[in-house]
């Protein structure tokens, strides 16, 4: 499981539906990457998908809370994805706006990276984000990830360039 100094992590349960809604229905968070927010039905589908990934892959999005206050901070994902006809492990995260700028995204990303390399014993992982997401690019580079490739992805009838960063085990 993921561990870090200031944050605790756990699997999402059915009781966390309202917390998931805080992320998936937040335009500031969702419009940058997904170009849409979700409604309650979409949130239910997300929660079911996350829980299926726990069963099938042993990982998915994990809920993040501050250890000291117990407040819900966001989520960090270690996800199986098919990209360019290859199975990949992707790291993805969303931090609620009121918790941004505190180093939580980087702390959670470091924890996820340890989980990927130590627990899952993966050889590499990726992170992908739209070109405009400068914060995610900075975190990827701070982790020692390197630009791998880009591609155009169409969501909601809009095509946007995505950058993919990659890190292999032992890479600094």
C-alpha positions as CSV (number, residue, x, y, z in Angstrom):
1,X,0.0,0.0,0.0
2,X,1.0,3.6,-0.4
3,X,2.7,5.5,2.5
4,X,4.1,8.9,3.0
5,X,4.9,11.3,5.9
6,X,1.8,13.7,5.8
7,X,-0.7,11.7,3.8
8,X,-2.7,8.5,4.2
9,X,-4.1,6.4,1.4
10,X,-6.9,3.9,1.1
11,X,-9.2,2.3,-1.4
12,X,-12.4,4.0,-2.3
13,X,-15.5,2.4,-0.9
14,X,-19.2,2.9,-1.7
15,X,-19.3,5.3,1.4
16,X,-16.9,7.6,-0.5
17,X,-19.3,8.5,-3.3
18,X,-19.7,12.1,-2.1
19,X,-15.9,12.5,-1.9
20,X,-15.5,11.2,-5.4
21,X,-18.1,13.7,-6.5
22,X,-16.0,16.5,-5.1
23,X,-13.4,15.7,-7.6
24,X,-15.3,14.5,-10.7
25,X,-17.9,17.3,-10.5
26,X,-15.3,20.1,-10.0
27,X,-14.8,22.0,-13.2
28,X,-11.5,23.4,-12.2
29,X,-10.0,19.9,-11.9
30,X,-11.9,18.0,-14.6
31,X,-12.0,20.4,-17.5
32,X,-8.2,20.6,-17.8
33,X,-7.7,16.9,-18.3
34,X,-11.0,15.3,-19.2
35,X,-12.7,18.4,-20.8
36,X,-15.9,17.5,-18.9
37,X,-17.3,17.0,-15.5
38,X,-19.3,14.0,-14.5
39,X,-22.9,13.7,-13.1
40,X,-23.9,11.3,-10.4
41,X,-24.4,8.5,-12.9
42,X,-20.9,9.1,-14.3
43,X,-19.5,9.1,-10.8
44,X,-21.2,5.8,-10.1
45,X,-19.6,4.3,-13.2
46,X,-16.2,5.7,-12.1
47,X,-16.5,4.1,-8.6
48,X,-17.5,0.8,-10.1
49,X,-14.5,0.9,-12.5
50,X,-12.1,1.8,-9.6
51,X,-13.4,-1.1,-7.5
52,X,-13.1,-3.5,-10.4
53,X,-9.5,-2.4,-10.9
54,X,-8.8,-3.2,-7.3
55,X,-10.1,-6.7,-7.8
56,X,-8.5,-7.3,-11.3
57,X,-5.2,-5.4,-11.0
58,X,-4.7,-4.8,-7.3
59,X,-4.6,-1.1,-7.7
60,X,-6.6,1.9,-9.1
61,X,-7.3,5.3,-7.6
62,X,-6.6,5.7,-3.9
63,X,-8.3,8.3,-1.7
64,X,-5.8,10.7,-0.1
65,X,-6.3,12.2,3.3
66,X,-4.2,14.4,5.5
67,X,-2.9,12.3,8.4
68,X,-3.1,15.1,10.9
69,X,-6.6,16.4,10.1
70,X,-8.2,13.5,8.3
71,X,-9.4,15.9,5.6
72,X,-10.0,14.6,2.1
73,X,-7.2,15.9,-0.1
74,X,-7.7,14.2,-3.5
75,X,-6.8,10.9,-5.2
76,X,-3.8,9.2,-6.7
77,X,-4.0,6.5,-9.2
78,X,-1.8,3.6,-10.2
79,X,-3.8,2.3,-13.2
80,X,-3.5,-0.3,-15.9
81,X,-4.2,1.2,-19.3
82,X,-3.8,0.2,-22.9
83,X,-2.0,2.9,-24.9
84,X,-0.6,2.5,-28.4
85,X,-1.5,-1.2,-28.3
86,X,0.6,-1.8,-25.2
87,X,-0.3,-2.4,-21.6
88,X,1.1,0.4,-19.4
89,X,0.9,1.4,-15.8
90,X,-0.1,5.0,-15.5
91,X,0.2,7.3,-12.5
92,X,-2.5,9.9,-12.3
93,X,-3.6,12.2,-9.5
94,X,-6.1,15.0,-8.7
95,X,-5.6,17.3,-5.7
96,X,-8.5,19.4,-4.5
97,X,-7.9,23.1,-5.2
98,X,-7.7,24.1,-1.5
99,X,-4.9,21.6,-1.0
100,X,-2.8,22.5,-4.0
101,X,0.5,24.3,-3.5
102,X,1.4,22.3,-0.4
103,X,3.5,19.6,-2.1
104,X,0.9,17.0,-1.6
105,X,0.8,16.0,-5.3
106,X,4.6,15.4,-5.3
107,X,4.4,13.5,-2.0
108,X,1.6,11.3,-3.3
109,X,3.4,10.8,-6.6
110,X,6.6,9.6,-4.8
111,X,4.5,7.2,-2.8
112,X,2.9,5.9,-6.0
113,X,6.2,5.5,-7.7
114,X,7.5,3.4,-4.8
115,X,4.4,1.3,-4.9
116,X,4.8,0.8,-8.7
117,X,8.5,-0.3,-8.5
118,X,8.5,-2.1,-5.2
119,X,5.0,-3.7,-4.7
120,X,4.0,-4.2,-8.4
121,X,7.6,-4.8,-9.4
122,X,7.0,-3.0,-12.7
123,X,9.9,-2.0,-14.9
124,X,8.4,1.4,-15.9
125,X,5.4,3.7,-15.6
126,X,4.0,6.6,-17.4
127,X,2.1,9.8,-16.7
128,X,0.1,11.7,-19.3
129,X,-1.4,15.2,-19.3
130,X,-2.4,17.9,-21.6
131,X,0.3,20.4,-22.7
132,X,-1.4,23.2,-20.7
133,X,-1.0,21.3,-17.4
134,X,2.3,22.8,-16.4
135,X,2.0,21.6,-12.8
136,X,1.8,18.0,-13.8
137,X,4.8,18.4,-16.1
138,X,6.8,19.9,-13.3
139,X,6.0,17.1,-10.9
140,X,6.8,14.5,-13.6
141,X,10.2,16.1,-14.2
142,X,10.9,16.4,-10.4
143,X,10.2,12.7,-10.1
144,X,12.9,12.1,-12.8
145,X,10.5,11.2,-15.5
146,X,11.4,12.1,-19.1
147,X,9.3,13.0,-22.1
148,X,8.5,9.9,-24.1
149,X,6.0,11.0,-26.8
150,X,2.9,13.0,-27.5
151,X,-0.3,12.3,-29.2
152,X,-3.6,14.0,-30.0
153,X,-6.6,12.7,-28.0
154,X,-10.2,13.5,-28.8
155,X,-12.6,13.8,-25.9
156,X,-15.9,15.5,-26.0
157,X,-15.4,16.2,-29.8
158,X,-12.3,18.3,-29.0
159,X,-8.8,17.2,-29.9
160,X,-6.0,18.1,-27.6
161,X,-2.3,17.3,-27.5
162,X,-1.2,15.1,-24.6
163,X,2.3,14.6,-23.4
164,X,3.5,11.3,-22.1
165,X,6.3,11.1,-19.6
166,X,8.0,7.8,-18.7
167,X,10.3,6.5,-16.0
168,X,12.0,3.1,-15.8
169,X,13.2,1.4,-12.7
170,X,16.6,2.7,-11.6
171,X,16.3,5.9,-13.8
172,X,17.3,9.1,-12.0
